[in-house]
Amino acid sequence: GATLRGGLFQRVGDVVVRVVLDQVPQAVLMVSDTGQVLAANARMFTLLRKDAGALERGLRLDEPSFWDALNLIDPQAWADRVRQVQAQGGRTVQE
């Protein structure tokens, strides 16, 4: 009963998040406070040169090669900024 219904709501919620994310023209990445990638839209997967299956394989923000596809000028500064934004909990929207 409750477990099945909870699972159904979770699956419906996942579908809604994916549909909304894929409608946003900007690259979007949703990450947990532990660095686990929870969701991303097609634009972000394209930029990172990763496939959607990377989420099932446990894609993490702190992987050394996570941002390599972006060819950043200063990868360390980028990683530091991402960690800084991530550490600012309680924000409904983050950069």
C-alpha positions in Angstrom: 0.0 0.0 0.0 2.0 3.0 1.3 5.3 1.8 -0.1 3.9 1.2 -3.5 2.1 4.6 -3.5 5.3 6.3 -2.2 7.3 4.7 -5.0 4.7 5.8 -7.6 4.8 9.4 -6.4 8.6 9.3 -6.5 8.6 8.0 -10.1 6.1 10.7 -11.1 8.1 13.3 -9.4 11.3 12.1 -11.2 9.5 12.4 -14.6 8.2 15.9 -13.8 11.7 17.0 -12.8 13.2 15.6 -16.1 10.5 17.3 -18.2 10.9 20.6 -16.5 14.7 20.5 -16.7 14.7 19.6 -20.4 12.6 22.7 -21.1 15.1 25.1 -19.6 17.5 26.4 -22.3 20.4 26.8 -19.9 22.5 23.9 -18.7 21.1 22.7 -15.4 22.7 20.4 -12.9 21.1 19.3 -9.6 23.5 18.0 -7.0 23.0 16.8 -3.4 24.8 18.2 -0.5 27.2 15.2 -0.7 28.2 15.8 -4.3 26.0 13.2 -5.9 24.5 14.4 -9.2 20.7 14.0 -8.8 19.6 15.3 -12.2 20.8 17.2 -15.2 19.2 18.4 -18.4 20.2 17.5 -22.0 22.1 20.7 -22.4 24.3 19.9 -19.4 24.9 16.3 -20.6 26.0 17.7 -24.0 28.4 20.3 -22.4 29.9 17.6 -20.1 30.0 15.0 -23.0 28.3 12.5 -20.7 25.3 10.3 -21.4 22.2 10.2 -19.2 23.3 6.7 -18.0 26.0 8.5 -16.1 23.4 9.2 -13.4 22.7 5.5 -12.9 26.4 4.9 -12.7 26.7 7.3 -9.7 28.0 10.4 -11.3 29.6 12.7 -8.7 30.6 16.3 -8.8 33.9 15.7 -7.0 35.2 13.3 -9.7 38.6 14.6 -10.9 37.5 14.5 -14.5 34.0 15.8 -14.0 34.5 19.2 -15.7 37.2 18.2 -18.2 34.9 18.5 -21.2 34.4 22.2 -20.5 38.1 22.9 -21.2 38.2 25.4 -18.3 41.0 28.0 -18.2 41.3 27.6 -14.4 39.7 24.3 -13.4 40.7 24.8 -9.7 39.0 28.2 -9.5 35.9 26.7 -11.0 35.9 23.8 -8.6 36.4 26.1 -5.7 33.5 28.3 -6.8 31.2 25.3 -7.2 32.1 24.1 -3.7 31.5 27.6 -2.3 28.0 27.8 -3.9 27.2 24.2 -2.8 28.2 25.0 0.8 25.6 27.8 0.9 22.7 25.6 2.0 19.1 26.7 2.2 19.1 28.5 -1.1 16.2 27.7 -3.4 18.2 28.7 -6.5 22.0 28.4 -6.9 24.3 29.5 -9.6 
